[in-house]
Amino acid sequence: LSQVTAVILAGGLGTRLRKVIPDRPKVMAEIKGKPFLYYLFDQLTEVDIDRVIISTGYMAEKIEEIVGSSHKGLQVDYCREDKPLGTGGALKLSGRAVDTEYCLVMNGDSFAEFDLISLMVVHKNSDANITVIVKSVEDSSRYGTIQMGDNNHIIEFSEKSNAASRGLINVGVYLMNTSVLQKITKKTPCSLEYDFFPLMASKGIYGYETKGEFIDIGTPESFAKAEAFFRQAPVSA
């Protein structure tokens, strides 16, 4: 997949996770002896993506120091934000360094199992600008939900609610036409989920449902679940 560059959004403060990992950014939290970020890298190398740009902010130097400029043949570049830009602002900044037709964007604090080849086929067949990976969960209240219409066209993004109910959630992985990144507003901070995507709803934004596992490490409770999941899975170094 040489026509795809990955961008991992890793600039978050990780405030809720500091009790568990006080001395490093959350993407570098160790699970089964290796940083969480490396599990995302493994997903990229498995499908022959050869370049990733890490969007950094909080404790950026720690990530750069540990990871360096490559990992198992994956070229690793960095784009550091000097002030919090939000997920949209961070992607707009990192996007300037993307030189491929497509961009695979991943939140650095979540892991989702998905088939990138299948995702690419759906993206192209839908003539999409953006394809959001979604998953049906029992309790969507912590994440906010997505409403899809005909042909998996996304028609609405709803913010988090207090009511626990089944719904489709955004798992934090997006396949985008790189050309769409310039449409992200210059106003910062800008959220992809709540500022940019709703504006794009009428301009070719689609959902792709995964039945695979979805894990985030945003809270101590969800981090413990991630540890349990990866303990069961075979892990490469």
Order of alpha helices (4+ residues) and beta strands (2+ residues): beta-beta-beta-alpha-beta-alpha-beta-beta-alpha-beta-beta-alpha-beta-beta-beta-beta-alpha-beta-beta-alpha
